[in-house]
Amino acid sequence: MLTTSATHFKQRFSEYQREVRRQPIQVVNHGETTGYFVSPEDYAEFQKLRARTTRRHLTPADLTEEQRQALRAARVPEEFSDLDRLMED
């Protein structure tokens, strides 16, 4: 990965547009990373990976009434009752 200052990145942006096809570019400002410049292909790969690993969180408001009722009625199968002790202090 190539690293450059924000000032240099701004001044030579057209060069970095070509370079990013070969490798990602880390942009730093006063020693701190401010961002990364990546190719469209790398970004697409990142989006795919993120979509696979990101979990969707639901709240009760996201569920239908039927789904909420099913959750209320759900019971742990008897074969797993020994796991209840894990919930004790």
N, C-alpha and C positions, 0 to 999 in steps of 0.2 A: 504494500500500500504506500502510495506517495503522500507525503505530508507537506503542506505549504501554509504560509500566513494568509490571513484574510485579505490583506492589502495586495500581496502578490497574486492571489487568486483573482481578485477583481481586475487587476491590471493586465493579466494574461489569460483572461477567461477563454478566448478562442483556442489557445494552446491546450488548455485543460479539457475543452470539449473533445478534442482529438484523443488526448491521453486517457480519458476516462473509459474509452473503449478497451483499453488494455488493462487497467487497474483502477480500483476505487481511490479517491483522493480525500484525505483528511484535511479539514480546514481549521487552523488554530488562530486564536487572537489572544495576544498577551499570555501565551503558554497554555491556554485552555481551549479544548476542542469545542468549536461552535457548530460543526456539522460535517457531513460527509457528502461528497459528490459521487454518484454512482451512475452507471450506464442504465438505460431503460431495461435491458435484459436482467441485470443484477437486481434492479428494483422489482421487476415482475417476479423474480424468484423469491425475493424477500416477502412479497405480498402473499405468494402461495404458501410459504412456510408459516407465515403469521396466521393465515386463515386455518391451517391445519392444527396449530397449537393454541389458538385463542379459544377459550371456553366462553360460551354464552351464558350469562347469568340471568336467571328469571326471578321475578317477584310474583307473589300471589296475584297481583293485578294483571300479569301477563297470561295467566291461565284462564281457561273457560271454567264455568261453574261445574261442569261435569268433571274436569280434571281436578279441581279443588276437592270435590266430594270423593273422588277416587283416592286422593292422598289421605283424606281424613279416615277413610275406611281401611286403608292399608295396614297390615299387621306383619310383623317379622315372623317368618316360618319358625315353628317349634324347634327345628334342628339347629337354629342359631341362638336359642335362648341363653346358652352359656356365655354369650358375648355381653349380656346385660351387666355382668360384674365389672366389665371394663369401664362402665359409666359411673361406677361408685368412686367415692373419694378415697 
